[in-house]
């Protein structure tokens, strides 16, 4: 009989293209992946990996077995979801991920609520970029993810995934306290012609969105500084090194030297919970989504008070 963990290791190599990448996805060592595949070779009596330069590649036999493994793993997930739904209990394990500001702004309250109300549920939390979250949820490596997209640049969601809106996160422009427009009630984005900008690093969804949005307002972005975390961006704004567009969920502490001014037209990003549709019957998935919805409402109420 074929061992499920060995099939999972083979499938991960097939999907990610290398033993090292498969090990990262499975959160094990490359040696552990190689050992699982070596045992699978002995079980099947077929050669599954062979040398290819400095790396390895899967044989035709491995490719065929990996395709079967994908269907087997999907059936196992469906069986587990059906069994949990039959029991109606919020138990087991959830592997979840969110982008950094959601990890900081939503996850603590959501996980605390789950711990209090469902102590038999164990949640593994990971920090991921939204694009990676979508891929890993679609592949079954994550049970649930929290992602974002901007209303003027929505993200495509693959078939077979479901989502629930958590909140709309409004973004304002952060300018140095001495900026000529720091006292305005709102700022037209196009009026920021000639400004230097502080952005996330190239290749991230936030950097790509900023460039897209500025060019949509006929502003050619001049990126003076790059930092992925919003608190770091705000510190750079406070030092007078440029302006930044910062969503509310990213403002833990606003330095004294920064003024946040609403933009016209308003800019906001929508934050979602995302999971595989076939797993929606799992009580644990429903409980996680409910906890995130409640954490989002609490956050929105806090913004309304402030």
Secondary structure, DSSP 8 states (H G I E B T S, - for coil): ---HHHHHHHHHHHHHSSHHHHHHHHTS-HHHHHHHHHHHHHHHTS--EEEETTEEEE-HHHHHHHHHHHHHHHHHHHHHHHHHHHHT---EEEEEEE-HHHIIIIIHHHHHHHHHH-TTEEEEEEE--HHHHHHHHHHTS-SEEEEEEETTB-----TTEEEEEEEEEEEEEEEETTSTTTT-SEEEGGGGTT-EEEE--TTSHHHHHHHHHHHHTT---EEEEE-SSHHHHHHHHHTTS-BEEEEGGG-SS--TTEEEEEEES-EEEEEEEEEEGGGTT-HHHHHHHHHHHHHHHHHHHHHHH-
